[in-house]
Amino acid sequence: MAVKVLVVDDSSFFRRRVSEILEQDSNIQVIGFAVNGREAVDKARELKPDVITMDVEMPVLDGISAVKEIMAATPTPILMFSSLTRDGATATLDALDAGALDFLPKKFEDIARNNEDAIALLQNKVKEIGRRRLSRFSRPAPISRPTPAPASRSSSTANTSSGIVQPDRSFSRPAPASSPAASSSSTSNIRASGKQYQLVAIGTSTGGPVALQTILTQLPANFPHPILLIQHMPAAFTPAFAARLNGLCRINVKEAQNGDRLVPGTAYLAPGGQQMLIEGRGGSRTLRVFEDDSPRITYKPSVDVTFASAAKTFGGDVLAVVLTGMGADGRDGARMLKQVGATIWAQDEKTSVVYGMPQAVANAGLASESLALTDVAARLTRETGCG
């Protein structure tokens, strides 16, 4: 069955270009167009597409407001197109908060090295998030964003955006719990393994921004280990994303910089377009962040690269989590971690926006557990001995 797509943009050129690209794939059918957010809301209700591609800046009703209205009335997987600017990054993160599932740069040359790769990536993203609509769907129930971290916590990059009511995108994932105690009761009877850790590493892609926010906002300020975050994201977006998380979380969150010393209770987000490695021994571990021009490495940052570095530096004292995302990035790095005795968890299929990366890890026999997104924070807290 073809994935039915509604294309929304005020530019006739861009609407035509996106339509031409999508319909090169026989598994995708463009069923309609909208030239502004208000028309998008109406056509989402009328046409009931499997996926909507949405511009951010449009007349009459902007893309973020349109996402909110669509998710409240006719919840549908939405792929945002955004400019790679500071304002574009902030607007895109607002759209993800409002209910959009994923995003791509509006300039196709910013997506991939060549036009063919960019076309394939757009087609694959539409098909992957479209499958969530085709396989599962239920009406939403509005919930609130997590309570921001106390103002007394030290922060040089506090989030200044206003709170946004998030609907439950239950065709793709459950609403985030407000605290670890609010997560599934299935975790309450599970004891910690007793294993000692020095590092937590989390890798993700499609659906990752909301998944990371769900997990990190539930961790206590006294979380006992440093956390490495590897999220597939453009370079223009990672500073804004780190700042947003830092303003919402009790732990500190920052975009990783070369030479950063790893300290407990701080999460380090790998910068877009770069790789993040760990250097040093004993009690002095630092990050090496660098530009990677290697054509052999598809993702920058790469979960595999950081996981492999963690295996080399920390050995088995790592708790690694692979969350929602397209492809198989993280599988090879998880294998290296597993070989030195590290613990690997994967997000389950039901709560993944795209069950690609966690499925690759689970199918390879590397994950000791597959967890619902709403259970991950509580399990991390219990497993690391801080809750």
C-alpha positions in Angstrom: 0.0 0.0 0.0 1.4 3.4 -1.0 2.1 6.0 1.6 -0.3 9.0 1.0 1.3 12.4 1.4 0.0 15.9 1.7 2.6 18.5 0.7 2.4 21.9 2.4 4.4 24.9 1.3 3.7 28.4 0.1 6.3 28.1 -2.6 4.9 26.5 -5.8 8.4 25.6 -6.9 9.1 23.7 -3.7 5.7 22.0 -3.7 6.4 20.8 -7.2 9.9 19.7 -6.4 8.9 17.7 -3.3 6.1 16.1 -5.2 8.3 15.1 -8.1 10.9 13.6 -5.8 8.3 11.6 -3.7 6.5 10.2 -6.7 9.7 8.8 -8.2 9.0 6.1 -5.5 6.1 3.8 -6.5 5.4 3.3 -2.7 4.6 7.0 -2.3 1.5 8.8 -3.6 1.1 12.6 -3.3 -2.7 13.1 -2.8 -2.8 16.9 -2.3 -1.2 20.3 -1.7 -1.7 23.2 0.6 -0.3 26.7 0.3 -0.6 27.8 4.0 -1.1 26.4 7.4 -4.9 27.0 7.5 -5.4 25.1 4.3 -3.1 22.3 5.6 -5.4 21.9 8.7 -8.5 21.7 6.5 -6.9 19.2 4.0 -5.5 17.0 6.7 -9.1 16.6 7.9 -10.5 16.1 4.4 -7.8 13.9 2.7 -6.6 11.9 5.8 -3.0 11.6 4.5 -0.5 9.1 6.0 2.2 11.8 6.1 2.3 15.6 5.8 5.4 17.5 4.7 5.3 21.0 6.2 7.1 24.2 5.8 7.7 26.3 8.9 7.2 29.8 7.6 3.9 30.3 5.7 1.2 33.0 5.4 -2.2 32.9 7.1 -1.2 30.2 9.6 2.5 29.3 10.2 3.7 25.7 10.2 4.1 25.4 14.0 0.5 26.5 14.6 -0.7 24.2 11.9 1.1 21.3 13.5 -0.6 22.0 16.8 -4.1 22.2 15.2 -3.6 19.0 13.1 -2.3 17.1 16.1 -5.3 18.2 18.2 -7.9 17.4 15.5 -6.5 14.7 13.1 -3.2 13.4 14.5 -0.9 12.7 11.5 2.9 12.1 11.2 4.4 15.3 10.1 7.9 15.9 8.5 9.0 19.5 8.8 11.2 21.4 6.3 13.5 24.0 7.9 16.2 26.4 7.1 19.6 25.7 8.7 19.7 28.9 10.8 19.5 29.6 14.5 15.9 30.8 14.0 15.2 27.8 11.8 16.5 25.5 14.5 14.4 27.0 17.2 11.3 26.9 15.1 11.9 23.3 14.1 12.3 22.3 17.7 9.1 24.1 18.6 7.4 22.1 15.8 8.7 18.8 17.2 7.4 19.9 20.6 4.1 20.6 19.0 3.9 17.1 17.5 6.0 16.9 14.3 8.0 13.6 14.1 11.0 14.6 12.1 12.6 17.3 10.0 14.9 17.9 7.0 16.8 21.0 5.7 14.8 22.8 3.1 17.9 23.1 0.8 18.4 19.6 -0.6 22.2 20.2 -1.0 22.3 20.4 2.8 20.8 16.9 3.2 23.5 14.8 1.6 26.7 14.9 -0.5 24.8 14.3 -3.8 21.4 14.8 -5.2 20.6 11.0 -5.4 21.4 10.5 -1.7 19.2 13.5 -0.8 16.3 12.1 -2.8 16.6 8.7 -1.2 16.8 10.1 2.3 13.6 12.2 1.8 11.7 9.2 0.3 12.9 6.8 3.0 11.9 9.2 5.8 8.4 9.7 4.4 8.0 5.9 4.0 9.3 5.2 7.5 7.1 7.7 9.4 4.2 6.8 7.1 4.3 3.2 8.2 3.6 4.4 11.8 0.3 5.8 10.6 -0.5 2.7 8.5 0.2 0.3 11.4 -1.1 2.1 14.5 -3.3 5.0 15.3 -5.4 6.4 18.1 -6.7 9.8 19.1 -4.5 12.1 21.2 -4.8 13.4 24.7 -3.1 16.7 25.4 -0.3 16.7 28.0 2.0 19.3 29.3 5.7 19.7 28.7 8.0 18.7 31.6 8.4 21.2 34.4 11.5 23.3 33.8 14.5 22.8 36.0 14.8 25.0 39.1 16.2 28.4 38.3 18.9 27.9 41.0 20.7 25.3 38.9 23.7 26.7 37.2 23.3 27.2 33.5 24.9 29.4 30.9 22.5 28.4 28.2 19.1 28.3 29.8 16.1 27.7 27.5 14.1 30.9 26.9 11.3 29.5 24.8 7.8 29.4 26.3 6.1 26.2 27.3 4.1 24.4 24.6 1.3 22.0 25.2 2.3 18.6 23.6 -0.4 16.3 22.4 0.2 12.6 22.7 1.4 11.4 19.3 0.1 7.9 20.2 0.3 6.6 16.6 4.0 6.7 17.2 4.9 6.9 20.8 3.2 7.3 24.2 3.0 10.6 26.1 6.1 11.1 28.3 5.6 10.5 32.0 6.0 13.5 34.2 8.5 11.8 36.6 10.2 8.4 36.9 7.6 7.3 39.4 4.9 8.0 36.8 6.4 5.5 34.3 5.0 2.1 33.7 4.5 -0.1 36.7 6.4 -2.8 34.9 9.6 -1.2 36.1 8.7 -1.1 39.8 9.5 -4.8 40.5 12.7 -4.9 38.5 15.9 -4.8 40.6 19.1 -3.2 39.6 21.8 -5.6 38.4 24.3 -4.3 40.9 26.8 -3.6 38.1 29.1 -0.6 38.5 29.2 2.0 35.7 31.2 5.0 34.8 29.4 6.2 31.7 26.0 6.3 30.1 25.8 6.7 26.3 22.6 7.2 24.3 22.3 7.1 20.5 19.3 8.0 18.4 18.0 9.5 15.1 14.5 10.0 13.8 12.2 10.7 16.8 15.2 11.3 19.0 14.7 14.9 20.1 11.4 14.1 21.8 12.7 10.8 23.1 15.8 12.4 24.7 13.7 15.1 26.2 11.4 12.5 27.7 14.2 10.7 29.3 16.6 13.5 30.4 13.9 15.6 32.0 13.1 12.7 34.4 16.7 12.2 35.6 17.6 13.6 39.1 20.2 16.4 39.5 22.4 13.9 41.4 22.7 11.5 38.5 26.0 9.8 39.2 27.6 9.5 35.8 28.3 11.6 32.7 26.0 11.0 29.7 27.0 11.1 26.1 24.2 11.9 23.6 24.6 11.1 19.9 21.6 12.5 17.9 21.7 12.7 14.1 21.1 16.4 13.7 22.5 19.3 11.5 25.3 21.5 13.0 23.0 24.5 13.1 20.5 22.6 15.3 22.6 21.1 18.1 23.4 24.3 20.0 19.7 25.2 20.2 18.7 21.6 21.1 21.3 21.4 23.9 20.2 24.8 25.3 16.6 23.7 25.3 17.3 20.5 27.1 19.5 22.4 29.6 16.6 24.7 30.4 14.2 21.7 31.0 16.4 19.2 32.9 17.7 18.9 36.4 21.0 17.6 35.1 23.2 19.9 33.1 23.1 19.5 29.3 25.6 21.1 26.9 26.8 20.9 23.4 30.1 19.0 23.6 33.3 20.9 23.0 36.8 19.6 22.3 38.6 19.1 25.6 35.4 19.0 27.8 36.1 17.0 31.0 33.5 14.4 31.7 31.7 15.0 35.0 28.8 13.3 36.7 25.3 14.8 36.2 26.2 16.4 32.9 25.0 15.3 29.4 27.2 16.1 26.4 25.4 16.4 23.0 27.6 15.6 20.1 27.8 18.6 17.7 26.2 18.1 14.3 28.6 17.5 11.5 31.4 16.3 13.9 32.4 13.2 15.7 32.8 12.8 19.5 35.4 10.5 21.0 36.7 10.0 24.6 40.3 10.3 25.6 42.3 9.8 28.8 42.5 7.2 31.5 41.7 6.9 35.2 39.8 9.8 36.7 40.6 12.3 33.8 38.5 11.6 30.8 38.0 14.3 28.2 36.1 14.6 24.9 37.7 14.9 21.5 35.4 16.6 19.1 36.5 17.0 15.5 35.5 17.5 11.9 35.3 14.2 10.0 35.6 14.3 6.2 35.8 10.6 5.8 33.4 9.4 3.0 33.2 6.0 4.8 31.3 7.4 7.7 27.6 8.2 6.8 26.6 9.8 10.0 28.2 12.9 11.6 27.9 12.5 14.5 27.9 8.7 14.4 26.7 6.5 17.3 29.0 3.7 16.1 32.1 6.0 16.4 31.3 7.2 19.9 30.2 3.8 21.2 33.5 2.3 19.9 35.4 5.0 21.6 33.5 4.3 24.9 34.4 0.6 24.6 38.0 1.4 24.2 38.2 3.9 27.0 35.7 2.6 29.6 35.5 -1.1 28.7 32.6 -2.8 30.3 31.7 0.1 32.6 29.3 1.5 30.1 25.5 1.5 30.0 24.5 2.2 26.3 21.0 2.8 25.1 19.9 2.8 21.5 16.7 4.7 20.8 14.4 5.3 17.9 16.0 6.0 14.5 16.3 5.0 10.8 19.1 2.6 9.7 21.5 0.7 11.9 23.9 3.2 13.3 24.9 2.0 16.7 24.8 -1.7 16.0 28.6 -2.1 15.3 29.5 0.1 18.2 27.1 -1.8 20.5 28.8 -5.0 19.4 32.2 -3.6 20.4 30.7 -2.5 23.8 29.1 -5.9 24.3 32.4 -7.7 23.6 34.1 -5.8 26.5 31.2 -6.5 28.9 29.1 -3.4 28.6 25.3 -3.3 29.1 23.1 -2.5 26.1 19.5 -1.5 26.1 17.2 -0.8 23.1 13.9 1.0 22.8 11.0 -1.3 22.0 9.2 -1.3 18.7 5.9 0.0 20.0 7.2 3.3 21.3 9.8 3.9 18.6 9.0 6.4 15.9 11.2 4.4 13.6 12.2 0.9 14.7 15.4 0.8 12.7 18.4 1.4 15.0 17.0 -0.4 18.1 15.8 -3.3 15.9 19.3 -3.7 14.4 20.8 -3.9 17.9 18.0 -6.3 19.2 18.1 -8.5 16.1 21.9 -8.9 16.5 21.4 -10.2 20.0 23.2 -7.3 21.6 20.5 -5.8 23.8 19.8 -7.3 27.1 16.5 -5.5 27.3 14.0 -3.7 25.1 12.3 -0.9 26.9 9.3 1.3 26.4 10.4 5.0 26.1 8.5 5.9 29.3 10.4 3.3 31.2 13.9 4.2 30.3 14.5 7.1 32.8 13.2 5.1 35.7 15.4 2.1 34.7 18.4 4.3 34.3 17.8 5.9 37.7 17.4 2.5 39.4 20.3 0.7 37.5 22.8 3.5 38.4 21.8 3.5 42.0 20.4 7.0 42.3 16.7 6.2 42.8 
